[in-house]
Amino acid sequence: MHEEKSNGSWQTVARQLQQRKRLALRITPAAERAVRSGHPWLFAEGITKQSHNGRSGDLVVIFDRKNRFLAVGLYDPASPIRVRILQQGEAATVDGGWFGERVETAVSHRTPHFNDQTTAYRLIHGENDGLPGLVVDKYDQTFVIKLYTAAWVPHLEPVIGQLEAMNPERIVLRLSRAVQDDHAALHGLRDGQHLLGRPTDAVRFLENGLWFEADVVRGQKTGFFLDQRENRARLEELTAGKSVLNVFAYTGGFSLYAARGGAVRVVSLDLSQPALATAVRNFKLNQHHTNVANAEHELLLGDAFRAMTQLADGRQRFDVVVIDPPAFAKRQSEVAGALSSYGRLARLGVRLLRPGGQLITASCSSRVTATDFFQAVEQGVAAENCILGEVAHTFHAVDHPIGFPEGAYLKCLWARVR
C-alpha cells in the first residue's frame, strides 16, 4: 500500500508508542487559563509537574489544580510548544478512530465550497481543525501531509487511512524545518517522501478555472499558497487594461490572475529561478484564455528590495503593485525588523505606482498582528508623502479557518494611493 516504508520502522515504533502509558501533567494557573479558553498550545514553561519522561508523540493528560481532567494532547519534547491540545474540557478516548473522525469532519467542512473548477484546497488546517501541527492540502488527486511537530508520527496511520478512503493517486509527506531536524523522532520518515502512489515532483490542478503546476516535493509550504486563492480572484477584477508588478511572485499565482483579468503587462519578480520557471509554465498552461495569451509577461530575477529600487530609479511605473512576501517574523524577536521591512516595501511600492494606482500588500507572519502590519504599511506610504486610501482588509481563504489568535496569520491591505 505504501511505496516507501523505510522497512516499516516508523509504523512499528508508532504501534509501540501507542501502547505506552500516558503522561500526566500539572500546569501553572496561567497555562490552565489558556487551555480552558481553548488555546491549542501548552508551552514548556507552563508545566509544573510531570509523571515521567515522555517521548515524541506520547499522549498527555493534563490535570487542573484540583486534580480534575483538563485536556489531552500530543507531547513533543523537542519543541517549545511542549503539548499540542487535542481535546479540552471533556475526557475522550484518543485512538485511531478518534483521529479518523477528526479528519473526516475537517474534510466535510471543505467539500461543499468547491467544484470541478477548483481542485486544490486545504483539507486539514491544523489547530483550527482540532488537529494541531497537522496540515493536509489536496492538489487534485495528490494529497500533501505537512507536519509541524514530529509528535504526529505515531498517529499518522489512522490519518493516512482516512485520506486513502478518498482514493487519491498519491500521498506526499512534507516536514517543517524544525521537524526535519528531529531525526530520532522521525524513525526513517523524510521530507518529500511518497507514502502512497507513484513518485512525482510536479502536479497540476485547477484554481477558479486556471491551470497551475506545483512542486509538492520541494516547493514552499506544500507546493503552492492556497491561502491566497480568494485574494488572487479579487485582484483579477481590478486589472483590465492595467500594468501589474507582482513582487515575491513565486510561481506566478497573482500574475496569472492579473493576466486573465485583462492586464496588458505583468512583471513577475522573485529571487528563485525555479519558481519563475514554473510561472512561465503556468502561463503556457493557460494560453487558451485569450487575455492570458495576449498579456505581456516579463520575468525579473532578483532581490525584491534591490530590484524595486532599481525599477523606481529607472522611472518604471505600474497601475497595480502586489507585494506578498514570505514570513519575515518566525519568532517574537524578529517582529520589529519585520515591521520595518513591511514599511520599506510599502514605500518602494508607492514609488512604483502611477497616480491613483493600487497597492496590495500582505503579511503571512502570525507574530505580526493585523493592526501593527497595517500601521507599518501606512507609515511607509506616509514617508513618500502619499495618502493611503484604504479600500479593504482581507484575510484567509474559506478553507483556512481561524480558531485561535495565532491562527490569524494572513492579512492583506488593498489601497488606492493618492
Sine and cosine of phi, psi and omega as CSV:
sin_phi,cos_phi,sin_psi,cos_psi,sin_omega,cos_omega
0.00,0.00,-0.77,0.64,0.01,-1.00
-0.99,-0.13,0.81,-0.59,-0.11,-0.99
-0.93,0.37,-0.66,0.75,-0.08,-1.00
-0.87,-0.49,0.98,-0.20,-0.09,-1.00
-0.97,-0.25,-0.05,1.00,-0.07,-1.00
0.78,0.63,0.71,0.70,-0.02,-1.00
0.87,0.50,0.42,0.91,0.07,-1.00
0.96,0.27,0.18,0.98,-0.13,-0.99
-0.89,0.45,-0.69,0.73,-0.07,-1.00
-0.94,0.33,-0.56,0.83,0.05,-1.00
-0.92,0.39,-0.64,0.77,0.00,-1.00
-0.90,0.44,-0.74,0.67,0.01,-1.00
-0.89,0.46,-0.60,0.80,0.01,-1.00
-0.86,0.50,-0.70,0.71,-0.02,-1.00
-0.92,0.39,-0.59,0.81,0.03,-1.00
-0.91,0.41,-0.68,0.73,-0.02,-1.00
-0.91,0.40,-0.56,0.83,0.00,-1.00
-0.90,0.43,-0.36,0.93,-0.01,-1.00
-1.00,-0.05,-0.07,1.00,-0.02,-1.00
-0.96,0.29,0.43,-0.90,0.05,-1.00
-0.91,0.42,0.67,-0.75,-0.01,-1.00
-0.94,0.34,0.59,-0.81,0.10,-0.99
-0.96,0.28,0.57,-0.82,0.12,-0.99
-0.89,-0.46,0.74,-0.67,-0.05,-1.00
-0.80,-0.60,0.53,-0.85,0.25,-0.97
-0.89,-0.46,0.53,-0.85,-0.14,-0.99
-0.73,-0.69,0.20,-0.98,-0.03,-1.00
-0.94,0.34,0.35,-0.94,0.06,-1.00
-0.83,0.55,-0.64,0.77,0.00,-1.00
-0.90,0.43,-0.68,0.73,0.03,-1.00
-0.91,0.42,-0.62,0.78,0.03,-1.00
-0.87,0.49,-0.68,0.73,0.02,-1.00
-0.89,0.47,-0.65,0.76,0.00,-1.00
-0.90,0.44,-0.71,0.71,0.00,-1.00
-0.90,0.43,-0.68,0.73,0.01,-1.00
-0.88,0.48,-0.54,0.84,-0.01,-1.00
-0.97,0.23,-0.11,0.99,0.04,-1.00
0.98,-0.19,0.11,0.99,0.02,-1.00
-0.93,0.37,0.72,-0.70,-0.12,-0.99
-1.00,0.07,0.04,1.00,-0.05,-1.00
-0.87,-0.49,0.68,-0.73,0.17,-0.98
-0.87,-0.49,0.89,-0.45,-0.04,-1.00
-0.99,0.11,0.38,-0.93,-0.07,-1.00
-0.83,0.55,-0.64,0.77,-0.05,-1.00
-0.94,0.33,-0.18,0.98,0.03,-1.00
-1.00,0.06,-0.07,1.00,-0.03,-1.00
-1.00,-0.07,0.78,-0.62,0.01,-1.00
-0.96,-0.30,-0.43,0.90,-0.04,-1.00
-0.47,-0.88,0.66,-0.75,-0.05,-1.00
-0.71,-0.71,0.71,-0.70,-0.12,-0.99
-0.92,0.40,-0.63,0.78,0.00,-1.00
-0.28,-0.96,0.18,-0.98,0.02,-1.00
-0.91,0.42,0.69,-0.72,-0.03,-1.00
-0.94,-0.34,0.34,-0.94,0.09,-1.00
-0.93,-0.38,0.34,-0.94,0.01,-1.00
-0.85,0.53,0.80,-0.59,0.02,-1.00
0.99,-0.12,-0.14,0.99,0.06,-1.00
-0.86,0.51,0.60,-0.80,0.13,-0.99
-0.98,0.17,0.68,-0.73,-0.08,-1.00
-0.88,-0.48,0.72,-0.69,0.15,-0.99
-0.95,-0.30,0.81,-0.59,-0.03,-1.00
-0.96,-0.26,0.75,-0.66,0.00,-1.00
-0.92,-0.38,0.48,-0.88,0.05,-1.00
-1.00,0.05,-0.09,-1.00,-0.08,-1.00
-0.91,0.40,-0.34,0.94,0.02,-1.00
-0.98,-0.18,0.31,0.95,0.05,-1.00
0.90,0.43,0.49,0.87,0.06,-1.00
-0.98,-0.20,0.50,-0.86,0.03,-1.00
-0.85,0.52,0.72,-0.70,0.02,-1.00
-0.88,-0.47,-0.73,0.69,-0.06,-1.00
-0.24,-0.97,0.24,-0.97,0.12,-0.99
-0.77,-0.64,0.60,-0.80,-0.05,-1.00
-0.41,-0.91,-0.09,-1.00,0.01,-1.00
-0.97,-0.25,0.71,-0.71,-0.07,-1.00
-1.00,-0.09,0.72,-0.70,0.04,-1.00
-0.70,-0.72,0.99,-0.14,-0.06,-1.00
-0.93,0.35,-0.24,0.97,-0.04,-1.00
-1.00,-0.05,-0.09,1.00,-0.10,-1.00
-0.90,-0.43,0.58,-0.82,0.14,-0.99
-0.86,0.51,-0.52,0.86,0.14,-0.99
-0.99,0.15,1.00,-0.01,-0.17,-0.99
-0.94,0.34,-0.54,0.84,0.00,-1.00
-0.71,-0.70,0.74,-0.67,0.14,-0.99
-0.98,-0.18,0.87,-0.49,-0.12,-0.99
-0.97,0.24,0.82,-0.57,0.05,-1.00
-1.00,-0.05,-0.66,0.75,-0.01,-1.00
-0.50,-0.86,0.67,-0.74,-0.05,-1.00
-0.80,-0.60,0.57,-0.82,0.09,-1.00
1.00,-0.08,-0.88,0.47,-0.01,-1.00
-0.96,-0.27,0.72,-0.70,0.06,-1.00
-0.92,0.40,0.50,-0.86,0.00,-1.00
-0.52,-0.85,0.45,-0.90,0.14,-0.99
-1.00,0.04,0.97,-0.22,-0.04,-1.00
-1.00,0.00,0.96,-0.26,-0.02,-1.00
-0.61,-0.79,-0.20,-0.98,-0.03,-1.00
-0.84,0.54,-0.64,0.77,0.02,-1.00
-0.90,0.44,-0.63,0.78,0.01,-1.00
-0.89,0.45,-0.73,0.69,0.02,-1.00
-0.89,0.46,-0.67,0.74,0.00,-1.00
-0.87,0.50,-0.65,0.76,0.02,-1.00
-0.91,0.41,-0.65,0.76,0.02,-1.00
-0.89,0.46,-0.67,0.74,0.02,-1.00
-0.89,0.46,-0.73,0.69,-0.02,-1.00
-0.87,0.50,-0.66,0.75,0.01,-1.00
-0.90,0.44,-0.71,0.70,0.00,-1.00
-0.87,0.50,-0.71,0.70,-0.01,-1.00
-0.89,0.46,-0.65,0.76,-0.04,-1.00
-0.90,0.44,-0.40,0.92,0.03,-1.00
-0.98,0.22,-0.29,0.96,-0.06,-1.00
-1.00,-0.07,-0.73,0.68,-0.21,-0.98
-0.81,0.58,-0.55,0.83,0.01,-1.00
-0.91,0.41,-0.29,0.96,-0.10,-0.99
-1.00,0.02,-0.13,0.99,-0.15,-0.99
-0.77,-0.64,0.46,-0.89,0.06,-1.00
-0.80,-0.61,-0.22,-0.97,-0.09,-1.00
-0.96,0.29,-0.05,1.00,0.08,-1.00
-1.00,0.02,-0.17,0.99,0.09,-1.00
-0.71,-0.70,0.96,-0.29,-0.08,-1.00
-0.94,-0.35,0.21,0.98,0.04,-1.00
-0.75,-0.66,0.81,-0.58,0.03,-1.00
-0.25,-0.97,0.20,-0.98,-0.03,-1.00
-0.99,0.12,0.80,-0.60,0.05,-1.00
-1.00,0.01,-0.63,0.78,-0.02,-1.00
-0.72,-0.69,0.81,-0.59,-0.07,-1.00
-0.91,-0.41,0.80,0.60,0.17,-0.99
0.80,0.61,-0.76,-0.65,-0.04,-1.00
-0.79,0.62,-0.57,0.82,-0.09,-1.00
-0.96,0.27,-0.16,0.99,0.12,-0.99
-0.90,-0.44,0.27,0.96,0.01,-1.00
0.96,0.27,0.31,0.95,0.03,-1.00
-0.77,-0.64,0.94,0.35,-0.17,-0.98
-0.88,0.47,0.75,-0.66,0.02,-1.00
1.00,0.07,0.07,1.00,-0.03,-1.00
-0.83,-0.55,0.82,-0.57,0.05,-1.00
-0.83,-0.56,0.64,-0.77,0.11,-0.99
-0.72,-0.69,0.83,-0.55,0.06,-1.00
-0.92,-0.39,0.61,-0.79,0.02,-1.00
-0.96,-0.28,0.84,-0.54,0.13,-0.99
-0.90,-0.44,1.00,0.05,-0.10,-0.99
0.84,0.55,-0.92,-0.40,-0.04,-1.00
-0.99,-0.13,0.21,0.98,0.09,-1.00
-0.93,-0.37,0.81,-0.59,0.06,-1.00
-0.96,-0.27,0.69,-0.73,0.01,-1.00
-0.87,-0.48,0.87,-0.49,0.08,-1.00
-1.00,-0.08,0.77,-0.64,0.11,-0.99
-0.85,-0.53,0.76,-0.64,0.00,-1.00
-0.97,-0.26,0.76,-0.65,0.10,-1.00
-0.96,-0.28,0.08,1.00,0.15,-0.99
-0.46,-0.89,0.67,-0.74,0.04,-1.00
-0.95,0.33,-0.13,0.99,0.03,-1.00
-0.88,0.47,-0.27,0.96,0.01,-1.00
-0.99,0.17,-0.30,0.95,-0.09,-1.00
-0.80,0.60,-0.73,0.68,-0.01,-1.00
-0.93,0.37,-0.18,0.98,-0.10,-0.99
-0.88,-0.47,0.26,0.97,-0.05,-1.00
-0.95,0.32,-0.58,0.81,-0.12,-0.99
-0.84,0.54,-0.74,0.67,0.04,-1.00
-0.91,0.42,-0.51,0.86,0.06,-1.00
-0.92,0.40,-0.75,0.66,0.01,-1.00
-0.88,0.47,-0.66,0.75,0.00,-1.00
-0.86,0.51,-0.67,0.74,0.01,-1.00
-0.93,0.37,-0.61,0.79,0.04,-1.00
-0.93,0.37,-0.62,0.79,0.01,-1.00
-0.88,0.47,-0.46,0.89,0.03,-1.00
-0.90,0.44,-0.28,0.96,0.04,-1.00
-1.00,0.01,0.04,1.00,0.09,-1.00
0.86,0.51,0.76,0.65,0.11,-0.99
-0.95,0.30,0.36,-0.93,0.07,-1.00
-0.97,0.23,-0.54,0.84,-0.01,-1.00
-0.44,-0.90,0.39,-0.92,0.12,-0.99
-0.77,-0.63,0.81,-0.59,-0.04,-1.00
-0.91,-0.40,0.64,-0.77,0.03,-1.00
-0.98,-0.22,0.79,-0.61,0.13,-0.99
-0.87,-0.49,0.54,-0.84,-0.05,-1.00
-0.80,-0.60,0.68,-0.73,0.11,-0.99
-0.89,0.45,0.29,-0.96,-0.04,-1.00
-0.87,0.49,-0.65,0.76,0.01,-1.00
-0.89,0.45,-0.64,0.77,0.00,-1.00
-0.94,0.34,-0.61,0.79,0.04,-1.00
-0.85,0.53,-0.53,0.85,-0.02,-1.00
-0.99,0.17,-0.21,0.98,-0.04,-1.00
-1.00,-0.01,0.89,0.45,-0.17,-0.98
-0.84,0.54,-0.70,0.72,-0.08,-1.00
-0.88,0.48,-0.54,0.84,-0.06,-1.00
-0.99,0.10,-0.16,0.99,-0.06,-1.00
-1.00,0.01,-0.40,0.91,0.07,-1.00
0.79,0.62,0.71,0.71,0.09,-1.00
0.99,-0.14,-0.25,0.97,0.05,-1.00
-0.95,0.32,0.51,-0.86,-0.02,-1.00
-0.59,-0.81,0.37,-0.93,0.00,-1.00
-0.90,0.44,0.73,-0.68,0.01,-1.00
1.00,0.07,0.05,1.00,-0.03,-1.00
-0.95,0.32,0.65,-0.76,0.09,-1.00
-1.00,0.03,0.88,-0.47,0.01,-1.00
-1.00,0.00,-0.32,0.95,0.01,-1.00
-0.45,-0.89,0.67,-0.75,0.15,-0.99
1.00,0.03,0.06,-1.00,-0.04,-1.00
-0.96,0.27,0.75,-0.66,-0.03,-1.00
-0.88,0.47,0.63,-0.78,0.11,-0.99
-0.42,-0.91,0.42,-0.91,0.05,-1.00
-1.00,-0.08,-0.86,0.51,-0.10,-0.99
-1.00,-0.07,0.70,-0.71,0.10,-0.99
-0.81,-0.59,0.47,-0.89,0.01,-1.00
-0.93,-0.37,0.53,-0.85,-0.03,-1.00
-0.42,-0.91,0.25,-0.97,0.04,-1.00
-0.97,-0.25,0.63,-0.78,0.15,-0.99
-0.70,-0.72,0.92,-0.39,-0.04,-1.00
0.77,0.64,0.65,0.76,0.07,-1.00
0.99,0.12,0.00,1.00,0.07,-1.00
-0.98,-0.21,0.65,-0.76,0.05,-1.00
-1.00,0.05,0.68,-0.73,0.08,-1.00
-0.73,-0.69,0.39,-0.92,0.11,-0.99
-0.88,-0.48,0.68,-0.73,0.01,-1.00
-0.75,-0.66,0.65,-0.76,0.12,-0.99
-1.00,0.00,0.98,-0.17,-0.09,-1.00
-0.99,0.14,-0.14,0.99,-0.02,-1.00
-1.00,-0.08,-0.67,0.75,-0.07,-1.00
-0.87,-0.50,-0.16,0.99,-0.07,-1.00
-0.93,0.37,0.29,-0.96,0.03,-1.00
-0.90,0.43,0.46,-0.89,-0.08,-1.00
0.82,0.58,-0.88,-0.47,0.09,-1.00
-0.95,-0.31,0.17,0.99,0.01,-1.00
0.78,-0.62,-0.39,0.92,-0.06,-1.00
-0.38,-0.92,0.34,-0.94,-0.01,-1.00
-0.99,-0.15,0.99,0.14,-0.06,-1.00
-0.92,0.40,-0.40,0.92,-0.06,-1.00
-0.93,0.37,-0.28,0.96,-0.02,-1.00
-0.99,-0.11,0.18,0.98,-0.08,-1.00
-0.80,0.60,-0.77,0.64,-0.07,-1.00
-0.94,0.34,-0.51,0.86,0.07,-1.00
-0.94,0.33,-0.59,0.81,0.07,-1.00
-0.89,0.46,-0.69,0.73,0.00,-1.00
-0.90,0.43,-0.59,0.81,0.03,-1.00
-0.91,0.42,-0.65,0.76,0.02,-1.00
-0.86,0.51,-0.65,0.76,-0.06,-1.00
-0.81,0.59,-0.53,0.85,-0.04,-1.00
-0.97,0.26,-0.13,0.99,-0.13,-0.99
-0.94,-0.34,-0.05,1.00,-0.29,-0.96
-0.95,-0.32,0.05,1.00,-0.03,-1.00
-0.85,0.52,0.84,-0.54,0.03,-1.00
0.96,0.29,0.18,0.98,-0.11,-0.99
-0.97,-0.24,0.28,-0.96,0.19,-0.98
-0.97,-0.24,0.67,-0.74,-0.15,-0.99
-0.74,-0.67,0.74,-0.67,0.15,-0.99
-0.95,-0.31,0.83,-0.56,0.02,-1.00
-0.94,-0.34,0.96,-0.28,-0.06,-1.00
-1.00,-0.09,0.66,-0.75,-0.17,-0.98
0.87,0.50,0.78,0.62,-0.17,-0.98
-0.93,0.36,-0.41,0.91,-0.08,-1.00
0.81,0.58,-0.87,-0.49,-0.06,-1.00
-0.99,-0.13,0.31,0.95,0.18,-0.98
1.00,0.07,0.44,0.90,-0.01,-1.00
-0.86,0.52,-0.84,0.54,0.03,-1.00
-0.89,0.46,-0.58,0.81,-0.02,-1.00
-0.88,0.47,-0.70,0.72,-0.05,-1.00
-0.93,0.38,-0.65,0.76,0.06,-1.00
-0.89,0.45,-0.65,0.76,0.03,-1.00
-0.87,0.49,-0.66,0.75,0.00,-1.00
-0.90,0.43,-0.72,0.70,0.00,-1.00
-0.91,0.42,-0.47,0.88,0.04,-1.00
-0.96,0.28,-0.11,0.99,0.07,-1.00
0.95,-0.31,0.19,0.98,0.05,-1.00
-0.87,0.49,0.67,-0.74,0.00,-1.00
-1.00,0.07,-0.44,0.90,0.01,-1.00
-0.62,-0.78,0.76,-0.65,0.03,-1.00
-0.76,-0.65,0.80,-0.60,0.06,-1.00
-0.92,-0.38,0.84,-0.54,0.03,-1.00
-0.97,-0.23,0.90,-0.44,-0.03,-1.00
-0.94,-0.35,0.81,-0.58,0.04,-1.00
-0.39,-0.92,0.36,-0.93,-0.01,-1.00
-1.00,0.09,-0.26,0.96,-0.11,-0.99
-0.98,-0.20,0.88,-0.48,0.07,-1.00
-0.90,0.43,-0.71,0.71,0.04,-1.00
-0.86,0.50,-0.61,0.79,0.02,-1.00
-0.90,0.44,-0.70,0.72,0.01,-1.00
-0.92,0.38,-0.55,0.84,0.07,-1.00
-0.89,0.46,-0.62,0.79,0.06,-1.00
-0.92,0.38,-0.59,0.81,0.06,-1.00
-0.86,0.51,-0.65,0.76,0.05,-1.00
-0.88,0.47,-0.71,0.71,0.01,-1.00
-0.89,0.45,-0.62,0.79,0.01,-1.00
-0.89,0.45,-0.63,0.78,0.07,-1.00
-0.90,0.43,-0.64,0.77,0.01,-1.00
-0.91,0.42,-0.54,0.84,0.00,-1.00
-0.93,0.37,-0.25,0.97,-0.12,-0.99
-0.85,-0.53,0.44,0.90,0.00,-1.00
-0.93,0.36,-0.23,0.97,0.06,-1.00
-0.96,0.29,-0.25,0.97,0.14,-0.99
-1.00,0.09,0.87,-0.49,-0.10,-0.99
-0.83,0.56,-0.70,0.72,-0.03,-1.00
-0.90,0.43,-0.60,0.80,0.04,-1.00
-0.91,0.40,-0.69,0.72,-0.01,-1.00
-0.89,0.46,-0.55,0.83,-0.07,-1.00
-1.00,0.07,-0.30,0.95,-0.07,-1.00
-0.95,0.31,0.61,-0.79,0.12,-0.99
-1.00,0.07,0.92,-0.40,-0.04,-1.00
-0.94,-0.34,0.89,-0.45,0.00,-1.00
-0.93,-0.36,0.56,-0.83,0.05,-1.00
-0.95,-0.31,0.64,-0.77,0.05,-1.00
-0.72,-0.69,0.93,-0.37,-0.04,-1.00
-1.00,-0.09,0.84,-0.55,0.05,-1.00
0.33,-0.94,0.06,-1.00,0.06,-1.00
-0.92,0.39,0.72,-0.70,-0.10,-0.99
-0.87,0.48,-0.74,0.67,-0.05,-1.00
-0.88,0.47,-0.71,0.70,-0.03,-1.00
-0.92,0.38,-0.71,0.71,-0.05,-1.00
-0.91,0.41,-0.65,0.76,0.02,-1.00
-0.91,0.42,-0.62,0.78,0.04,-1.00
-0.89,0.46,-0.69,0.72,0.00,-1.00
-0.91,0.43,-0.64,0.77,0.03,-1.00
-0.89,0.45,-0.68,0.73,-0.01,-1.00
-0.91,0.41,-0.68,0.73,0.02,-1.00
-0.90,0.44,-0.49,0.87,0.03,-1.00
-1.00,0.08,0.15,0.99,0.04,-1.00
0.87,0.48,0.51,0.86,0.15,-0.99
-0.96,0.27,0.67,-0.75,0.01,-1.00
-0.70,-0.72,0.54,-0.84,-0.04,-1.00
-0.75,-0.66,0.36,-0.93,0.07,-1.00
-0.99,0.13,-0.51,0.86,-0.02,-1.00
-0.68,-0.73,0.74,-0.67,0.11,-0.99
-0.85,-0.52,0.82,-0.57,0.03,-1.00
-0.94,-0.33,0.80,-0.60,0.00,-1.00
-0.81,-0.59,0.94,-0.34,-0.06,-1.00
-0.78,-0.63,0.97,0.24,-0.12,-0.99
-0.97,0.23,0.25,-0.97,0.12,-0.99
-0.94,0.33,0.08,-1.00,0.00,-1.00
-0.91,0.41,0.89,-0.45,0.01,-1.00
-1.00,0.09,-0.36,0.93,-0.07,-1.00
-0.79,-0.61,0.99,-0.17,0.04,-1.00
-0.99,-0.10,-0.13,0.99,0.10,-1.00
-0.60,-0.80,0.33,-0.95,-0.12,-0.99
-0.86,0.50,-0.56,0.83,-0.03,-1.00
-0.92,0.40,-0.25,0.97,-0.04,-1.00
-0.99,-0.13,-0.03,1.00,-0.10,-0.99
-0.89,0.45,-0.71,0.70,-0.03,-1.00
-0.87,0.50,-0.70,0.72,0.03,-1.00
-0.90,0.43,-0.60,0.80,0.02,-1.00
-0.90,0.44,-0.71,0.71,0.00,-1.00
-0.89,0.46,-0.62,0.79,0.06,-1.00
-0.89,0.46,-0.67,0.75,0.00,-1.00
-0.91,0.41,-0.65,0.76,0.04,-1.00
-0.88,0.47,-0.64,0.77,0.04,-1.00
-0.90,0.43,-0.69,0.73,0.03,-1.00
-0.88,0.48,-0.69,0.73,0.00,-1.00
-0.89,0.45,-0.67,0.74,0.02,-1.00
-0.89,0.46,-0.66,0.76,0.00,-1.00
-0.89,0.45,-0.69,0.72,0.05,-1.00
-0.91,0.42,-0.62,0.79,-0.01,-1.00
-0.87,0.50,-0.71,0.70,-0.03,-1.00
-0.95,0.32,-0.45,0.89,0.09,-1.00
-0.90,0.45,-0.44,0.90,-0.05,-1.00
-1.00,-0.07,-0.01,1.00,-0.04,-1.00
-1.00,-0.06,0.61,-0.80,0.20,-0.98
-0.95,0.30,0.35,-0.94,0.05,-1.00
-0.80,0.59,0.75,-0.66,-0.02,-1.00
0.99,0.16,0.11,0.99,-0.01,-1.00
-0.95,0.32,0.18,-0.98,-0.07,-1.00
-0.91,-0.41,0.74,-0.67,0.06,-1.00
-0.95,-0.30,0.79,-0.62,0.05,-1.00
-0.82,-0.57,0.90,-0.43,-0.08,-1.00
-0.69,-0.72,0.61,-0.79,-0.13,-0.99
-0.76,-0.65,0.34,-0.94,0.15,-0.99
-0.71,-0.70,0.70,-0.71,0.05,-1.00
-0.90,-0.43,0.35,0.94,0.01,-1.00
-1.00,-0.02,0.91,-0.42,-0.05,-1.00
-0.91,0.41,-0.45,0.89,-0.02,-1.00
-0.98,0.21,-0.22,0.97,0.06,-1.00
-0.99,-0.11,0.88,-0.48,-0.01,-1.00
-0.95,0.30,0.40,-0.92,0.03,-1.00
-0.86,0.51,-0.68,0.74,-0.01,-1.00
-0.86,0.50,-0.72,0.69,-0.01,-1.00
-0.92,0.39,-0.62,0.79,0.00,-1.00
-0.90,0.43,-0.77,0.64,-0.02,-1.00
-0.88,0.48,-0.60,0.80,0.03,-1.00
-0.91,0.41,-0.65,0.76,0.02,-1.00
-0.88,0.47,-0.65,0.76,0.03,-1.00
-0.90,0.43,-0.72,0.70,0.00,-1.00
-0.87,0.49,-0.64,0.77,0.01,-1.00
-0.92,0.39,-0.62,0.78,0.04,-1.00
-0.90,0.44,-0.66,0.75,0.02,-1.00
-0.92,0.39,-0.66,0.75,-0.01,-1.00
-0.88,0.48,-0.52,0.85,0.00,-1.00
-0.90,0.43,-0.34,0.94,0.06,-1.00
-0.99,-0.13,0.20,0.98,-0.01,-1.00
0.85,0.53,0.61,0.79,0.05,-1.00
-0.94,-0.35,0.38,-0.92,0.07,-1.00
-0.96,-0.28,0.77,-0.63,-0.04,-1.00
-0.99,-0.12,0.93,-0.36,0.08,-1.00
-1.00,-0.07,0.99,-0.11,-0.08,-1.00
-0.92,0.38,0.76,-0.65,0.01,-1.00
-0.99,-0.13,-0.69,0.72,-0.04,-1.00
-0.27,-0.96,0.41,-0.91,0.23,-0.97
-0.91,-0.41,0.79,-0.62,0.04,-1.00
-0.81,-0.59,0.29,-0.96,-0.12,-0.99
-0.70,-0.71,-0.68,-0.74,-0.15,-0.99
-0.96,0.29,0.41,-0.91,0.19,-0.98
-0.94,0.34,0.29,-0.96,-0.15,-0.99
-0.88,0.47,-0.45,0.89,-0.01,-1.00
-1.00,0.07,0.09,1.00,0.05,-1.00
-0.86,-0.51,0.94,0.35,-0.05,-1.00
-0.91,0.42,0.37,-0.93,0.00,-1.00
-0.93,-0.36,0.88,-0.48,-0.06,-1.00
-0.90,-0.43,-0.12,0.99,0.02,-1.00
-0.34,-0.94,0.31,-0.95,-0.16,-0.99
-0.80,0.60,-0.73,0.68,-0.03,-1.00
-0.93,0.36,-0.24,0.97,0.03,-1.00
-0.96,0.27,-0.26,0.97,0.01,-1.00
-1.00,0.02,0.93,0.38,-0.13,-0.99
-1.00,0.04,-0.51,0.86,-0.12,-0.99
-0.99,-0.12,0.81,-0.59,0.08,-1.00
-0.63,-0.77,0.59,-0.81,-0.11,-0.99
-0.68,-0.74,0.74,-0.67,0.01,-1.00
-0.95,-0.30,0.78,-0.62,0.06,-1.00
-0.92,-0.38,0.84,-0.55,-0.09,-1.00
-0.55,-0.83,0.51,-0.86,0.16,-0.99
-0.97,-0.24,0.74,-0.67,-0.10,-1.00
-0.97,-0.24,0.77,-0.64,-0.02,-1.00
-0.91,-0.42,0.00,0.00,0.00,0.00
